[in-house]
Amino acid sequence: FYQEQDEREKIWSGEKVDVSEEVKEDWQLSQFWYSKQSAEAMAKMALNAIKEGGKIACVSAPTLYRAIKSINKDAIATVFEFDKRFAMYGEDFIFYDYKSPLSVPKVCREGFDLVFADPPFLSEECLTKTAVTMKYISKEPKKLVLCSGSVMEELAGRLLNLKLCKFKPEHENNLANEFCCYANFDFDS
């Protein structure tokens, strides 16, 4: 009991914790973690898409953040997440609620070289509001990547001018919905 309490206090304190610490999916928050192979592959693609010293925003994508930091602990990445358990990432954590898409620190405006988002719900409202955040926090030229269900392809194209990528992400626990990556640049190379 005391060990669990100490762990909770450590997480809520915002104290920086090693990214190797596991955080379990919370299906109530519509969290579905990528498989280790998918997370590593997308992290490598994200890191290859930016210049050294570039900043990556992981919007509702904590497993991508974790994979990026596992590959390169010096990479500049920020996780925008509703689940406050990820406050354990300290300054790399920003509380994010897609329902308030512009309620992020002003310093984030046009602050990221690549914005990767995995909205928690397959709905027009959720993707539309997440798209507002993606546009707000990305630098020009915007590099945007979306991981979402295949049913969102048309909307992703209309809102963000994203095209289907070849890479197909997989999740730890197989989901009924087919998931895809979409980007406004060649994310696959």
N, C-alpha and C positions, 0 to 999 in steps of 0.2 A: 504494500500500500504506500509506504513512504517513498519508495523508489519511484513509483508512478507519479506521486505528488511532486517530487523533486524534478522529474522530467517535464511535467506540465508547467511548473514555475519557470524552468529554464526556457521553455518554448515561449511562454507569454512575456518573458522579460525582454525579448527582442535580442538577447545575447546571441552572438554569431555561433553557429553550430556547424560542424562538419556536414557536408552534403551527403555523406554516406549514410546518415541517419534516415531510416525508413519512415515514411508517413503513409499510413494505410488509406486506401480510397474511402471516400465517404459518399455512398450512393445517394444519400439524401441531398447532397450538394451537387449531384450529377457529375461526380469525379470518376473518371475511368482512365487509369494510367496506361501509357504506351508500354509495349514490351521493351525490354532492355535493348534489343537490337534496333527497334524503330527509333527509340529515343536517341541512341548513339548516332544512328545514321542521320537523323534530322539535325542533331547538334553539330555534326561535322559539316553538313550542308550549310547551316546557318553561319558557322564560323568561316567557312570558305567564301561566303557571299559578302563579307565585310573586310575592310582593311584593318591592319593591326591597330589596336586602340579604339576600334569602332564599338558602338554600343548596341546591344540586343535587348529588346523588350519581349518578355514572355508573358503575354496576356492570357490569363486563365490556363497557363501551360506550365505548372510547376515541375512536371517530370522532364520537360525540355530544359528548363533552367538547371535542374540537378545534373542532367547529362552534360550540358555545356561546362559547368564547373568541374565535373569529374574529368573531362578531357583537358581543360585548361583552367586551372584555379585562378589565373590572372585575367581571364576574359571578363569584360565589363558587361554584365547581364543583370537585368532587374526582373523580378517576378511581380506581376500585377495580379493579385489574387484575393478573393472574397474570404477564403478560409484562413483565419488568423493563426492557425497552427504554423503557417509558413513565415510568421514573424520571426521564427528562429533564424531566418536568413539575414536578420539585422537590417542594415541600410539597403540591402538588395531587395527588400520587401516593401511593396506599396499596397495598402489595402485598396481593393478595386471591386466595385459593384457595377455590373454592366447596366443596371437600371439608371445609374447616374454617370453617363459616359464621359462627362467632362470634369468630374469630381476627382481629379488627380492633381498632384502638386504642379503649379504653374511652371516650375523648372523643367518639367517633362515635355512641355510643348516644343515640338520640332526637335526633340532631344535624342532620337534613336535612329541609327543607321539601318536597322532591320527591325521590323515589328512582326512577331509571330503570334498568332492568336488561335485559341481553340475554345470558342464560346461554349458555355456549359449546356446550352439547350439548342435543339434543332428547331428553332422557330424564327420567323421573320423578324419579330421584335428583338430577340436576343442578338441576331446577326447584324441587324441595322444599327443597334446601339453600340455594339462592339466595333463596327466599322467606323463610327464617329470617333471612338477612342483611337483606333489605329491611325486614322488620318491626322488626328490632333497631335499625336506624339511622334510621328515619323518625320524625319528630315527629308529634304529634297536632295537628290531624286529619291522618291519613296520606294522602299523595298518592303513589300508586304507579302506575308505568307499566312494562309489560313488552313487550319486542319479542321474539317467538319464532315458531316455526312454528305453523301453524293446527292441527296435531295436538295442541298443548298447551292449546287453549282450555278444555276441560272441567277440566283440572287447575288452570289459572290461576284459574278461577272458584271452584273448591273451596278452594284454598289461600289465595287473597288476595282473593276476592270481586271479581275483575276482569271487566270486560265488554269485548267486542270494540269497537274504535274504527273509524271510517270510514276513517281514514288507513291506507294500505298502504305500508309501507316497501319500497324497492328497494335492491338491492346493486350495487356496481360490477361484479362478476362474477355474472352471473345464476345463481341457485341453483335446484336442482331442487325444493326445498321451498317451499311458499307461506308467506310471512312476514306477520305481522299485528302490530298494536299492541293492547294491552289496558290498560285503566286502571280505577281505582275512582272516577273523576270524569270530567267532560266534557273530555277532552284535545283533542278536535277543534276547540273554539272558541277 
